[in-house]
Amino acid sequence: MDNHFHAILAASDLSGVLRDSKSFTAKQILQQLQAEGRDWLLSQLRYQRLAHKAQEHQVWQEGSHPQAILSDETMRQKLDYLHHNPIQRGWVAAPEHWRYSSAHAWLGGVEPVLRCDDWL
C-alpha cells in the first residue's frame, strides 16, 4: 500500500523480527532515496522524526497492530482482507493484479515480487 503494509508472520521472536525488518527496510529506503537525490522526501522524513528518537529520519511509525490467528477461518479472513485491500483502494480490479500481493502464490500463478520467507 502507499502508506502501510499488511503481513501474516510467524516467528518465535515476532517482536524481534518486526524490529529487525523495520530497521533493515528503513536503511534500504534511506539509501535509495539518497542515491536518487530525493532530498525533499528525506527532509520530510527528518521532520517527522519523533523527538526522543536517536536516528535522523523517521521511516516507520512506531508500533504495530498484531492479531493472533488461531483458526483456519481467521486465517482466511485475514488473507482475504490483505488481498482485497488494493481493490478497496481502487488501484486494481482483482487481487492478483496487485504486483506486491501474495495472491499470485495462493492462486498458483506468478511468484510474488516480495517474499517474506526470503528474509529468513
Contact map, one row per residue, 1 for C-alpha under 8 A:
111110000000000000000000000000000000000000000000000000000000000000000000000000000000010000000000000000000000000000000000
111100000000000000000000000000000000000000000000000000000000000000000000000000000000000000000000000000000000000000000000
111110000000000000000000000000000000000000000000000000000000000000000000000000000000000000000000000000000000000000000000
111111000000000000000000000000000000000000000000000000000000000000000000000000000000000000000000000000000000000000000000
101111100000000000000000000000000000000000000000000000000000000000000000000000000000000000000000000000000000000000000000
000111110000000000000000000000000000000000000000000000000000000000000000000000000100000000000000000000000000000000000000
000011111000000000000000000000000000000000000000000000000000000000000000000000000100000000000000000000000000000000000000
000001111100000000000000000000000000000000000000000000000000000000000000000000000000000000000000000000000000000000000000
000000111110010000000000000000000000000000000000000000000000000000000000000000000000000000000000000000000000000000000000
000000011111010000000000000000000000000000000000000000000000000000000000000000000000000000000000000000000000000000000000
000000001111110010000000000000000000000000000000000000000000000000000000000000000000000000000000000000000000000000000000
000000000111110000000000000000000000000000000000000000000000000000000000000000000000000000000000000000000000000000000000
000000000011111110000000000000000000000000000000000000000000000000000000000000000000000000000000000000000000000000000000
000000001111111111000000000000000000000000000000000000000000000000000000000000000000000000000000000000000000000000000000
000000000000111111100000000000000000000000000000000000000000000000000000000000000000000000000000000000000000000000000000
000000000000111111110000000000000000000000000000000000000000000000000000000000000000000000000000000000000000000000000000
000000000010111111111000000000000000000000000000000000000000000000000000000000000000000000000000000000000000000000000000
000000000000011111111100000000000000000000000000000000000000000000000000000000000000000000000000000000000000000000000000
000000000000001111111110000000000000000000000000000000000000000000000000000000000000000000000000000000000000000000000000
000000000000000111111111000000000000000000000000000000000000000000000000000000000000000000000000000000000000000000000000
000000000000000011111111100000000000000000000000000000000000000000000000000000000000000000000000000000000000000000000000
000000000000000001111111110000000000000000000000000000000001000000000000000000000000000000000000000000000000000000000000
000000000000000000111111111000000000000000000000000000000000000000000000000000000000000000000000000000000000000000000000
000000000000000000011111111100000000000000000000000000000000000000000000000000000000000000000000000000000000000000000000
000000000000000000001111111110000000000000000000000000000000000000000000000000000000000000000000000000000000000000000000
000000000000000000000111111111000000000000000000000000000011000000000000000000000000000000000000000000000000000000000000
000000000000000000000011111111100000000000000000000000000000000000000000000000000000000000000000000000000000000000000000
000000000000000000000001111111110000000000000000000000000000000000000000000000000000000000000000000000000000000000000000
000000000000000000000000111111111000000000000000000000000000000000000000000000000000000000000000000000000000000000000000
000000000000000000000000011111111100000001000000000000000000000000000000000000000000000000000000000000000000000000000000
000000000000000000000000001111111110000000000000000000000000000000000000000000000000000000000000000000000000000000000000
000000000000000000000000000111111111000000000000000000000000000000000000000000000000000000000000000000000000000000000000
000000000000000000000000000011111111111011000000000000000000000000000000000000000000000000000000000000000000000000000000
000000000000000000000000000001111111111001000000000000000000000000000000000000000000000000000000000000000000000000000000
000000000000000000000000000000111111110000000000000000000000000000000000000000000000000000000000000000000000000000000000
000000000000000000000000000000011111110000000000000000000000000000000000000000000000000000000000000000000000000000000000
000000000000000000000000000000001111111000000000000000000000000000000000000000000000000000000000000000000000000000000000
000000000000000000000000000000001111111111000000000000000000000000000000000000000000000000000000000000000000000000000000
000000000000000000000000000000001100111111100000000000000000000000000000000000000000000000000000000000000000000000000000
000000000000000000000000000000000000011111110000000000000000000000000000000000000000000000000000000000000000000000000000
000000000000000000000000000000001000011111111000000000000000000000000000000000000000000000000000000000000000000000000000
000000000000000000000000000001001100011111111100000000001000000000000000000000000000000000000000000000000000000000000000
000000000000000000000000000000000000001111111110000000000000000000000000000000000000000000000000000000000000000000000000
000000000000000000000000000000000000000111111111000000000000000000000000000000000000000000000000000000000000000000000000
000000000000000000000000000000000000000011111111100000001110000000000000000000000000000000000000000000000000000000000000
000000000000000000000000000000000000000001111111100000011100000000000000000000000000000000000000000000000000000000000000
000000000000000000000000000000000000000000111111100000001000000000000000000000000000000000000000000000000000000000000000
000000000000000000000000000000000000000000011111110000001100000000000000000000000000000000000000000000000000000000000000
000000000000000000000000000000000000000000001111111010111100000000000000000000000000000000000000000000000000000000000000
000000000000000000000000000000000000000000000001111110000100000000000000000000000000000000000000000000000000000000000000
000000000000000000000000000000000000000000000000111110000000000000000000000000000000000000000000000000000000000000000000
000000000000000000000000000000000000000000000000011111000000000000000000000000000000000000000000000000000000000000000000
000000000000000000000000000000000000000000000000111111110000000000000000000000000000000000000000000000000000000000000000
000000000000000000000000000000000000000000000000000111110000000000000000000000000000000000000000000000000000000000000000
000000000000000000000000000000000000000000000000100011111100000000000000000000000000000000000000000000000000000000000000
000000000000000000000000000000000000000000000100100011111100000000000000000000000000000000000000000000000000000000000000
000000000000000000000000000000000000000001001111100000111110000000000000000000000000000000000000000000000000000000000000
000000000000000000000000000000000000000000001101110000111111100000000000000000000000000000000000000000000000000000000000
000000000000000000000000010000000000000000001000000000001111100000000000000000000000000000000000000000000000000000000000
000000000000000000000100010000000000000000000000000000000111110000000000000000000000000000000000000000000000000000000000
000000000000000000000000000000000000000000000000000000000111111000000000000000000000000000000000000000000000000000000000
000000000000000000000000000000000000000000000000000000000001111100000000000000000000000000000000000000000000000000000000
000000000000000000000000000000000000000000000000000000000000111110000000000000000000000000000000000000000000000000000000
000000000000000000000000000000000000000000000000000000000000011111000000000000000000000000000000000000000000000000000000
000000000000000000000000000000000000000000000000000000000000001111100000000000000000000000000000000000000000000000000000
000000000000000000000000000000000000000000000000000000000000000111110000000000000000000000000000000000000000000000000000
000000000000000000000000000000000000000000000000000000000000000011111000000000000000000000000000000000000000000000000000
000000000000000000000000000000000000000000000000000000000000000001111100000000000000000000000000000000000000000000000000
000000000000000000000000000000000000000000000000000000000000000000111111011000000000000000000000000000000000000000000000
000000000000000000000000000000000000000000000000000000000000000000011111011000000000000000000000000000000000000000000000
000000000000000000000000000000000000000000000000000000000000000000001111111000000000000000000000000000000000000000000000
000000000000000000000000000000000000000000000000000000000000000000001111111100000000000000000000000000000000000000000000
000000000000000000000000000000000000000000000000000000000000000000000011111110000000000000000000000000000000000000000000
000000000000000000000000000000000000000000000000000000000000000000001111111111000000000000000000000000000000000000000000
000000000000000000000000000000000000000000000000000000000000000000001111111111100000000000000000000000000000000000000000
000000000000000000000000000000000000000000000000000000000000000000000001111111110000000000000000000000000000000000000000
000000000000000000000000000000000000000000000000000000000000000000000000111111111000000000000000000000000000000000000000
000000000000000000000000000000000000000000000000000000000000000000000000011111111100000000000000000000000000000000000000
000000000000000000000000000000000000000000000000000000000000000000000000001111111110000000000000000000000000000000000000
000000000000000000000000000000000000000000000000000000000000000000000000000111111111000000000000000000000000000000000000
000000000000000000000000000000000000000000000000000000000000000000000000000011111111100000000000000000000000000000000000
000001100000000000000000000000000000000000000000000000000000000000000000000001111111100000000000000000000000000000000000
000000000000000000000000000000000000000000000000000000000000000000000000000000111111110000000010000011100000000000000000
000000000000000000000000000000000000000000000000000000000000000000000000000000011111111100000110000000000000000000000000
000000000000000000000000000000000000000000000000000000000000000000000000000000001111111110000000000000000000000000000000
100000000000000000000000000000000000000000000000000000000000000000000000000000000011111111110010010000000000000000000000
000000000000000000000000000000000000000000000000000000000000000000000000000000000001111111111110000000000000000000000000
000000000000000000000000000000000000000000000000000000000000000000000000000000000001111111100000000000000000000000000000
000000000000000000000000000000000000000000000000000000000000000000000000000000000000111111100000000000000000000000000000
000000000000000000000000000000000000000000000000000000000000000000000000000000000000011111111000000000000000000000000000
000000000000000000000000000000000000000000000000000000000000000000000000000000000000011111111000010000000000000000000000
000000000000000000000000000000000000000000000000000000000000000000000000000000000000011001111110110000000000000000000000
000000000000000000000000000000000000000000000000000000000000000000000000000000000000001001111110100000000000000000000000
000000000000000000000000000000000000000000000000000000000000000000000000000000000001001000011111110000000000000000000000
000000000000000000000000000000000000000000000000000000000000000000000000000000000011011000011111110010100000000000000000
000000000000000000000000000000000000000000000000000000000000000000000000000000000000000000000111111011110010000000000000
000000000000000000000000000000000000000000000000000000000000000000000000000000000000000000011111111000000000000000000000
000000000000000000000000000000000000000000000000000000000000000000000000000000000000010000110111111110000000000000000000
000000000000000000000000000000000000000000000000000000000000000000000000000000000000000000000001111110000000000110000000
000000000000000000000000000000000000000000000000000000000000000000000000000000000000000000000000011111000000000111000000
000000000000000000000000000000000000000000000000000000000000000000000000000000000010000000000011011111110000000111000000
000000000000000000000000000000000000000000000000000000000000000000000000000000000010000000000001000111111100001101100000
000000000000000000000000000000000000000000000000000000000000000000000000000000000010000000000011000011111110000100000000
000000000000000000000000000000000000000000000000000000000000000000000000000000000000000000000001000011111111111100000000
000000000000000000000000000000000000000000000000000000000000000000000000000000000000000000000000000001111111111100000000
000000000000000000000000000000000000000000000000000000000000000000000000000000000000000000000000000001111111100000000000
000000000000000000000000000000000000000000000000000000000000000000000000000000000000000000000001000000111111100000000000
000000000000000000000000000000000000000000000000000000000000000000000000000000000000000000000000000000011111110000000000
000000000000000000000000000000000000000000000000000000000000000000000000000000000000000000000000000000011111111000000000
000000000000000000000000000000000000000000000000000000000000000000000000000000000000000000000000000000011001111100000000
000000000000000000000000000000000000000000000000000000000000000000000000000000000000000000000000000001011000111110000000
000000000000000000000000000000000000000000000000000000000000000000000000000000000000000000000000001111111000011111100000
000000000000000000000000000000000000000000000000000000000000000000000000000000000000000000000000001110000000001111100000
000000000000000000000000000000000000000000000000000000000000000000000000000000000000000000000000000111000000000111110000
000000000000000000000000000000000000000000000000000000000000000000000000000000000000000000000000000001000000000111111110
000000000000000000000000000000000000000000000000000000000000000000000000000000000000000000000000000000000000000001111111
000000000000000000000000000000000000000000000000000000000000000000000000000000000000000000000000000000000000000000111111
000000000000000000000000000000000000000000000000000000000000000000000000000000000000000000000000000000000000000000111111
000000000000000000000000000000000000000000000000000000000000000000000000000000000000000000000000000000000000000000111111
000000000000000000000000000000000000000000000000000000000000000000000000000000000000000000000000000000000000000000011111
